[in-house]
């Protein structure tokens, strides 16, 4: 009861904070014409939704793999999705957005499968997943950079996908991000309790009537597909799905996924929206603004290194 009450209070506070941030993000200066207002509205809504999805996806992956060191970026899902999107840009000059989103899912899930296979072959521990993910991430990121040189002459905005930015926000992305939001939200109630059981081990999950393989696969697929869809629209935004679940568990002082999943989404939404506001303020002469993904990485990467060092000192591999 105490944890539930705390969850309600924290969620209420975060929702109020989110709405305040949304308001100031849209109406940050006056007067503003209708065109700018409309652009800001779409940009803010898409940033909030993308953050919610990535936070949820990170919590899903950490719970299903019993690994607090992972998110869609570290496992290579993001770079795999980006590579196939770039490949589609190169092969098909102009196609429907649904095509790019579809190939992003294929690339993201392929990269995830490679990471899991490599990690399990070298022990399956938390560090194994990190090492395998970083290797796969580096491979697909390098390939994406190579392809970007050929794509930029045709689509200059493709550069923003490498670093993650909402400068490309457009109403046409709304159906895609809504699909990703529905995916993570649909899995919330049926997966929260099974994930709690998975955290305690596969045998315990079996005793409670949950099939670990089925629930783990379903969770990974939801996280992989939803985060790949976000990448197809806004590019690589790393570490957000890593940081948000840790903050959620710290706030609630519990690993109960009935609370952690939702709080992770809320926290990631707020963090990404604030980051996007900062990116619009820090104007630079070349690109017009600092990409939000770059700012997230500046703060997220040290947090990731801190987690690794902490686990090593604690004797956890």
URVENUR-V948362 format. One record per residue. N is the residue number from 0. RES is the residue in one small letter. OMEGA is omega in whole degrees, -180 to 180 (none if undefined). NEAR is the number of other ideal C-beta (glycine too) atoms within 8 Angstrom. Layout:
n = <N/N>
res = <RES/RES>
omega = <OMEGA/OMEGA>
near = <NEAR/NEAR>
This chain:
n = <0/1/2/3/4/5/6/7/8/9/10/11/12/13/14/15/16/17/18/19/20/21/22/23/24/25/26/27/28/29/30/31/32/33/34/35/36/37/38/39/40/41/42/43/44/45/46/47/48/49/50/51/52/53/54/55/56/57/58/59/60/61/62/63/64/65/66/67/68/69/70/71/72/73/74/75/76/77/78/79/80/81/82/83/84/85/86/87/88/89/90/91/92/93/94/95/96/97/98/99/100/101/102/103/104/105/106/107/108/109/110/111/112/113/114/115/116/117/118/119/120/121/122/123/124/125/126/127/128/129/130/131/132/133/134/135/136/137/138/139/140/141/142/143/144/145/146/147/148/149/150/151/152/153/154/155/156/157/158/159/160/161/162/163/164/165/166/167/168/169/170/171/172/173/174/175/176/177/178/179/180/181/182/183/184/185/186/187/188/189/190/191/192/193/194/195/196/197/198/199/200/201/202/203/204/205/206/207/208/209/210/211/212/213/214/215/216/217/218/219/220/221/222/223/224/225/226/227/228/229/230/231/232/233/234/235/236/237/238/239/240/241/242/243/244/245/246/247/248/249/250/251/252/253/254/255/256/257/258/259/260/261/262/263/264/265/266/267/268/269/270/271/272/273/274/275/276/277/278/279/280/281/282/283/284/285/286/287/288/289/290/291/292/293/294/295/296/297/298/299/300/301/302/303/304/305/306/307/308/309/310/311/312/313/314/315/316>
res = <x/x/x/x/x/x/x/x/x/x/x/x/x/x/x/x/x/x/x/x/x/x/x/x/x/x/x/x/x/x/x/x/x/x/x/x/x/x/x/x/x/x/x/x/x/x/x/x/x/x/x/x/x/x/x/x/x/x/x/x/x/x/x/x/x/x/x/x/x/x/x/x/x/x/x/x/x/x/x/x/x/x/x/x/x/x/x/x/x/x/x/x/x/x/x/x/x/x/x/x/x/x/x/x/x/x/x/x/x/x/x/x/x/x/x/x/x/x/x/x/x/x/x/x/x/x/x/x/x/x/x/x/x/x/x/x/x/x/x/x/x/x/x/x/x/x/x/x/x/x/x/x/x/x/x/x/x/x/x/x/x/x/x/x/x/x/x/x/x/x/x/x/x/x/x/x/x/x/x/x/x/x/x/x/x/x/x/x/x/x/x/x/x/x/x/x/x/x/x/x/x/x/x/x/x/x/x/x/x/x/x/x/x/x/x/x/x/x/x/x/x/x/x/x/x/x/x/x/x/x/x/x/x/x/x/x/x/x/x/x/x/x/x/x/x/x/x/x/x/x/x/x/x/x/x/x/x/x/x/x/x/x/x/x/x/x/x/x/x/x/x/x/x/x/x/x/x/x/x/x/x/x/x/x/x/x/x/x/x/x/x/x/x/x/x/x/x/x/x/x/x/x/x/x/x/x/x/x/x/x/x/x/x/x/x/x/x>
omega = <-180/180/180/179/178/179/-180/-179/-180/179/179/179/-179/178/177/178/179/-180/177/179/178/-179/-177/177/-179/-176/-175/176/-178/-7/177/-178/-174/-178/178/180/180/179/180/-179/180/-178/-179/-180/-179/177/179/-179/179/178/180/-179/-178/176/178/-178/178/179/176/-177/-179/-179/-176/180/-177/-174/-178/-176/-173/166/-176/-179/-177/180/178/-179/-178/-178/176/178/-179/-180/-178/175/177/179/178/176/-175/-175/-178/-174/-177/178/179/-180/-179/178/179/179/-180/180/176/178/179/-180/-179/-179/177/178/179/180/178/180/-179/-180/180/-178/-180/-180/180/173/177/179/-179/-180/179/179/179/-179/180/-180/179/178/179/178/180/-180/-177/176/178/178/179/178/178/-180/-177/-180/180/-174/-171/179/-180/-177/-177/-180/179/179/-177/179/179/-174/178/-177/177/175/-180/-178/-178/180/-179/179/-174/178/-179/-178/175/176/179/178/179/179/-177/-179/180/-179/-173/-175/-180/-174/-174/-179/175/178/175/179/-180/180/-178/176/-178/-179/179/179/178/-179/180/177/179/175/-175/-177/-178/-177/178/180/180/-179/-179/179/179/-180/-178/-179/-177/180/177/178/178/179/-179/-180/-169/176/-174/174/-172/171/180/178/175/-173/-173/179/178/178/180/180/179/-179/-175/-177/-179/176/-180/-175/173/180/-174/-177/-177/180/178/178/179/-179/-180/177/-179/-179/-177/179/177/178/179/175/178/-178/179/179/-178/-179/174/-171/-173/-173/-179/177/178/-179/-179/-180/179/-180/178/-179/180/-180/-176/-178/176/178/178/178/177/179/180/180/-179/-180/179/179/179/178/-180/-179/none>
near = <4/5/11/8/8/10/11/8/8/11/11/8/8/12/9/8/9/13/8/8/12/11/8/9/11/10/8/6/4/4/3/8/6/5/6/8/11/8/9/11/9/12/11/13/9/15/15/13/13/15/16/14/18/18/18/17/17/19/17/17/17/14/15/13/10/7/9/8/13/14/15/17/14/16/15/17/17/16/17/18/17/18/14/14/15/14/11/12/13/8/5/7/4/3/7/4/9/7/10/12/13/8/13/16/13/9/17/19/14/10/18/14/8/12/14/11/8/12/14/9/5/9/7/7/7/11/10/13/18/12/10/14/14/10/10/16/15/9/10/15/11/8/9/13/9/7/13/12/7/7/12/10/5/7/7/6/8/13/10/14/16/12/11/15/14/12/9/10/11/6/5/6/12/10/7/13/15/9/9/15/12/8/13/17/8/8/12/11/5/7/14/11/8/11/14/13/11/16/10/7/7/7/6/9/15/10/6/7/4/10/7/10/6/7/15/11/8/10/15/14/9/15/17/15/13/15/18/19/17/14/19/13/13/16/14/14/16/15/15/17/18/19/13/18/15/11/10/14/11/7/8/14/7/8/7/9/14/9/13/16/14/10/16/17/16/14/13/18/15/13/13/17/16/9/11/14/12/11/15/8/6/9/8/8/3/4/8/6/11/11/14/16/14/11/13/16/10/7/10/13/10/7/12/12/8/8/12/11/8/8/12/9/6/6/5/6/8>
